[in-house]
Amino acid sequence: MTNKIFVLNGPNLNLLGEREPSIYGPTTLADIRDRCEAKAASLGFSVDFRQTNFEGELVESVHQARNEACGIIINPAGYTFTSIALLDALKTFDGPKIELHISNVHARESIYHNSLISRTATGIMIGFGARGYELAIEAMADLARSS
């Protein structure tokens, strides 16, 4: 079993810490990456942490994970609600998948309530802020060990 967890981030997440801090908080994506790497290492795992604003690049990362990762944690951002291509790519990954959102999407406008990605997710982490990433790493480590 590989011990690599892919942590994939969709559009606009590169602006964390600057973009709508009242919703997403002050933590930057670089801070989140550092925390994920430290948490994974403490559990005997490694992280391949990526962010892209391009749908096709996110799909390609899922394809790469099929051969390299024990699990995928994905914050698809806006693609959560629009990308059938990303949904289809995630369906091809046989390992555990955790969908992650920093804010509680169900407490927001109705446009954020219908996730396509949830249909293929093993679990969903919603509303824990930046800390959700570390919680997802812990959960993924447990899922990967039991797969």
Secondary structure by P-SEA (a helix, b strand, c coil): cccbbbbbbcccccccccccccccccccaaaaaaaaaaaaaaacbbbbccccccaaaaaaaaaaacccccbbbbcccccccccaaaaaaaaacccbbbbbbcccccccccccccccccccccccccccccaaaaaaaaaaaaaaaac
